[in-house]
Amino acid sequence: MRIARTITEVERWPEGHGFVPTMGALHAGHRKLLEVAREECARVTLSIFVNPLQFGLDEDLSRYPRPIEADLAIAEAVGIDQVFLPGVEEMYPSSPTKIHVPAITDLWEGASRPGHFDGVATVVAKLFGIVGAQTAYFGRKDLQQCLVVRKMVRDLSLPISLVLVPTVREEDGLARSSRNVYLSPEERAVAPEIYATLTEIAARIRETGSNDALVAGEKRLADAGFEVDYLGYVDTRTLLPIPEYKPDSALIVAAKLGRTRLIDNIVLE
């Protein structure tokens, strides 16, 4: 397994090259992305870079987990060909040009975390250019991020295809996330209520055709101890709220449990 720490060291394979961009702290969800890429591509590159541009001033950049040896062991076990491990100075040697994807970044996560998706779009576009892969793999747990990247690729005619991989969950339904390590044992016991609530709302929408269950769902989460940032039923093409059931829709949620902010979604097809 090759390890590249500078841009010039990165091997750019001209065909059959899959790419999984991450911030490290790899878990079963990341491993699934790597395994799908390994199955589908002749060569696979994993990047690990904790991107400062997508963290706000009051967010957890300094405490974001960085278990690099464990991450490399996972990459080795899956059979990844190359890991790109740049530092901040390598990625951003001077004040960086930033990419802004309009409209879709103003909603939900974008409204709660101003500038976050500019940081995501900027680093993803730069990594696409550095790695030169033909296919990139993203997890659907970060649904809005997937849609932002998809719009950027389409609008800028970037020569790469995207594969969106379904969310990997714990046995109790909690979506796998690097931030789950921040949960106390008591909070971890409560955290699956997010998925349980989404599942119940989804069933009600399918049954009644209406999004009326959102109000009760938000109360259920609040009663369980969550501070709900948003809970919405949206069109997956635009992320705009919709009042009644339609194909290509999703329930999305962000809520804090203690100090930990959790996000999740369920796609209704």
C-alpha positions as CSV (number, residue, x, y, z in Angstrom):
1,M,0.0,0.0,0.0
2,R,1.4,3.3,-1.1
3,I,1.3,6.3,1.2
4,A,1.6,9.7,-0.4
5,R,2.0,12.8,1.8
6,T,2.5,15.4,-1.0
7,I,0.6,16.1,-4.1
8,T,3.6,15.2,-6.3
9,E,3.8,11.7,-4.7
10,V,0.2,10.8,-5.7
11,E,-0.2,8.1,-8.3
12,R,-2.8,9.0,-10.9
13,W,-4.1,5.8,-12.6
14,P,-5.7,6.7,-15.9
15,E,-8.5,4.1,-15.7
16,G,-10.3,1.9,-13.2
17,H,-9.4,4.3,-10.4
18,G,-11.8,4.7,-7.5
19,F,-11.5,7.3,-4.8
20,V,-12.8,7.6,-1.2
21,P,-12.3,11.0,0.4
22,T,-12.5,11.0,4.2
23,M,-11.4,12.9,7.3
24,G,-10.2,9.7,8.9
25,A,-11.4,8.2,12.2
26,L,-12.6,5.4,9.9
27,H,-15.6,3.3,11.1
28,A,-17.8,0.6,9.5
29,G,-19.5,3.1,7.2
30,H,-16.1,4.2,5.8
31,R,-15.0,0.6,5.5
32,K,-18.2,-0.1,3.4
33,L,-17.2,2.7,1.0
34,L,-13.7,1.2,0.7
35,E,-15.1,-2.3,0.1
36,V,-17.5,-1.2,-2.6
37,A,-14.7,0.8,-4.3
38,R,-12.4,-2.2,-4.0
39,E,-15.0,-4.5,-5.6
40,E,-15.7,-2.1,-8.5
41,C,-12.3,-0.6,-9.3
42,A,-8.9,-1.9,-10.3
43,R,-7.1,0.7,-8.2
44,V,-8.4,2.5,-5.1
45,T,-7.1,5.7,-3.4
46,L,-8.2,6.7,0.1
47,S,-7.6,10.2,1.3
48,I,-7.4,11.2,5.0
49,F,-7.4,14.9,5.6
50,V,-9.2,16.8,8.5
51,N,-10.2,19.8,6.5
52,P,-10.2,23.0,8.5
53,L,-12.3,24.9,5.9
54,Q,-15.4,23.0,6.8
55,F,-15.3,23.6,10.6
56,G,-16.9,26.7,12.1
57,L,-15.2,28.8,14.8
58,D,-17.2,27.1,17.6
59,E,-16.9,23.5,16.2
60,D,-14.7,20.6,17.1
61,L,-11.7,20.8,14.8
62,S,-9.1,20.4,17.6
63,R,-10.9,17.5,19.2
64,Y,-11.8,15.7,16.0
65,P,-10.4,12.1,16.4
66,R,-7.2,11.3,14.4
67,P,-6.4,7.6,14.9
68,I,-4.1,7.4,11.9
69,E,-2.5,4.0,12.7
70,A,-5.9,2.4,13.1
71,D,-7.1,4.0,9.9
72,L,-4.1,2.7,7.9
73,A,-4.7,-0.8,9.3
74,I,-8.3,-0.7,8.0
75,A,-7.1,0.5,4.6
76,E,-4.5,-2.3,4.5
77,A,-7.0,-4.9,5.5
78,V,-9.4,-3.9,2.7
79,G,-6.6,-3.9,0.1
80,I,-6.4,-0.2,-0.7
81,D,-3.7,0.7,-3.2
82,Q,-2.9,4.2,-2.1
83,V,-3.5,6.5,0.9
84,F,-3.1,10.3,0.5
85,L,-2.2,11.9,3.8
86,P,-1.6,15.6,3.2
87,G,-1.0,18.2,5.9
88,V,-2.8,21.5,5.9
89,E,0.2,23.3,4.4
90,E,0.3,20.9,1.5
91,M,-3.4,21.4,0.7
92,Y,-3.6,25.1,1.4
93,P,-0.1,26.7,1.1
94,S,-1.7,30.2,0.8
95,S,-5.2,31.7,1.1
96,P,-7.2,29.2,-0.9
97,T,-9.7,29.8,-3.7
98,K,-13.1,28.7,-2.4
99,I,-16.0,27.1,-4.3
100,H,-19.5,28.1,-3.4
101,V,-22.4,25.9,-4.6
102,P,-25.5,28.1,-4.6
103,A,-29.0,27.5,-3.3
104,I,-28.7,24.0,-1.9
105,T,-26.0,25.1,0.6
106,D,-28.3,27.7,2.1
107,L,-30.6,25.1,3.6
108,W,-30.5,22.8,6.6
109,E,-26.8,22.1,7.4
110,G,-25.8,25.1,5.4
111,A,-28.1,27.4,7.4
112,S,-26.9,25.9,10.7
113,R,-23.2,25.9,9.7
114,P,-22.5,28.9,7.5
115,G,-19.5,28.3,5.2
116,H,-19.4,24.6,5.9
117,F,-20.3,23.5,2.4
118,D,-17.9,26.0,0.8
119,G,-15.2,24.1,2.7
120,V,-16.6,20.8,1.6
121,A,-16.9,21.8,-2.0
122,T,-13.4,23.3,-2.0
123,V,-11.6,20.4,-0.6
124,V,-13.5,17.8,-2.6
125,A,-12.8,19.6,-5.9
126,K,-9.2,19.9,-5.0
127,L,-8.9,16.3,-4.1
128,F,-10.6,15.3,-7.3
129,G,-8.0,17.3,-9.2
130,I,-5.1,15.8,-7.2
131,V,-6.1,12.1,-7.3
132,G,-7.5,12.1,-10.9
133,A,-9.8,9.1,-10.2
134,Q,-12.7,8.3,-12.5
135,T,-15.2,7.3,-9.7
136,A,-15.7,8.7,-6.2
137,Y,-17.6,7.1,-3.3
138,F,-19.7,8.9,-0.7
139,G,-22.0,7.7,2.1
140,R,-25.7,8.6,2.0
141,K,-25.7,9.4,5.7
142,D,-24.4,12.8,4.7
143,L,-27.2,13.3,2.2
144,Q,-26.9,17.0,1.8
145,Q,-23.2,16.8,1.3
146,C,-23.8,14.2,-1.4
147,L,-26.2,16.5,-3.2
148,V,-23.8,19.4,-2.9
149,V,-21.0,17.4,-4.4
150,R,-23.3,16.1,-7.2
151,K,-24.4,19.6,-8.1
152,M,-20.8,20.8,-8.1
153,V,-19.6,18.0,-10.4
154,R,-22.5,18.6,-12.8
155,D,-22.2,22.4,-12.9
156,L,-18.4,22.4,-13.3
157,S,-18.4,19.4,-15.7
158,L,-15.9,17.6,-13.6
159,P,-14.8,14.3,-15.2
160,I,-15.8,12.0,-12.4
161,S,-18.7,9.7,-11.6
162,L,-20.3,9.5,-8.1
163,V,-21.4,6.4,-6.3
164,L,-23.6,7.0,-3.2
165,V,-23.5,4.1,-0.8
166,P,-26.4,3.4,1.7
167,T,-25.9,4.3,5.4
168,V,-24.3,1.7,7.6
169,R,-26.0,1.4,11.0
170,E,-25.3,-0.2,14.4
171,E,-27.6,-3.1,15.3
172,D,-29.9,-0.6,17.2
173,G,-30.2,1.7,14.2
174,L,-27.8,4.4,15.1
175,A,-26.0,5.6,11.9
176,R,-22.2,5.0,12.1
177,S,-20.3,8.3,12.5
178,S,-16.9,9.4,13.7
179,R,-18.6,11.6,16.2
180,N,-20.3,8.8,18.0
181,V,-17.2,8.4,20.1
182,Y,-18.1,11.6,21.8
183,L,-21.3,10.1,23.3
184,S,-21.3,9.2,26.9
185,P,-22.6,5.7,27.7
186,E,-25.9,7.2,28.8
187,E,-26.2,9.3,25.6
188,R,-25.2,6.3,23.5
189,A,-28.2,4.5,24.9
190,V,-30.5,7.3,23.9
191,A,-29.0,8.0,20.5
192,P,-30.9,5.3,18.5
193,E,-34.1,7.3,19.2
194,I,-33.1,9.4,16.2
195,Y,-33.5,6.6,13.7
196,A,-36.5,5.2,15.5
197,T,-38.2,8.5,15.2
198,L,-37.4,8.9,11.5
199,T,-38.7,5.4,10.9
200,E,-42.0,6.1,12.6
201,I,-42.5,9.4,10.7
202,A,-41.7,7.7,7.4
203,A,-44.3,5.0,8.2
204,R,-46.9,7.8,8.9
205,I,-46.0,9.6,5.7
206,R,-46.4,6.5,3.6
207,E,-49.7,5.7,5.4
208,T,-51.3,9.2,5.3
209,G,-49.4,10.9,2.5
210,S,-48.9,13.9,4.7
211,N,-45.9,15.3,6.7
212,D,-48.1,16.0,9.7
213,A,-46.1,13.6,11.9
214,L,-43.1,15.9,11.8
215,V,-44.4,17.9,14.8
216,A,-44.9,14.8,16.9
217,G,-41.5,13.5,15.8
218,E,-39.8,16.7,17.0
219,K,-41.5,16.5,20.3
220,R,-40.5,12.8,20.7
221,L,-36.9,13.7,20.2
222,A,-37.1,16.7,22.6
223,D,-38.7,14.5,25.2
224,A,-35.8,12.0,24.8
225,G,-33.3,14.7,25.6
226,F,-32.3,15.9,22.1
227,E,-31.9,19.6,21.2
228,V,-33.4,19.5,17.7
229,D,-31.7,21.7,15.1
230,Y,-34.0,20.7,12.2
231,L,-36.3,17.9,11.2
232,G,-37.7,18.1,7.7
233,Y,-39.3,16.2,4.9
234,V,-37.7,17.3,1.6
235,D,-37.4,16.7,-2.1
236,T,-34.0,14.9,-2.6
237,R,-33.3,16.9,-5.8
238,T,-33.6,20.4,-4.3
239,L,-33.8,19.7,-0.5
240,L,-36.8,22.1,-0.4
241,P,-39.5,21.1,2.1
242,I,-42.6,19.3,0.7
243,P,-46.0,18.9,2.4
244,E,-47.0,15.4,1.2
245,Y,-45.5,12.1,0.0
246,K,-43.7,11.9,-3.3
247,P,-41.0,9.7,-4.8
248,D,-37.4,10.9,-4.4
249,S,-38.0,12.4,-1.0
250,A,-36.3,12.1,2.3
251,L,-36.6,12.8,6.0
252,I,-33.6,14.6,7.4
253,V,-32.6,15.5,10.9
254,A,-29.9,17.1,13.0
255,A,-30.0,17.2,16.8
256,K,-27.6,17.6,19.6
257,L,-27.4,15.1,22.4
258,G,-25.2,16.6,25.1
259,R,-22.3,18.1,23.3
260,T,-22.5,15.8,20.3
261,R,-24.4,16.8,17.1
262,L,-25.9,13.9,15.2
263,I,-27.4,13.9,11.7
264,D,-29.4,11.2,9.9
265,N,-31.8,10.7,7.1
266,I,-34.2,8.2,5.6
267,V,-34.9,8.2,1.8
268,L,-38.5,7.4,0.8
269,E,-38.5,5.9,-2.7
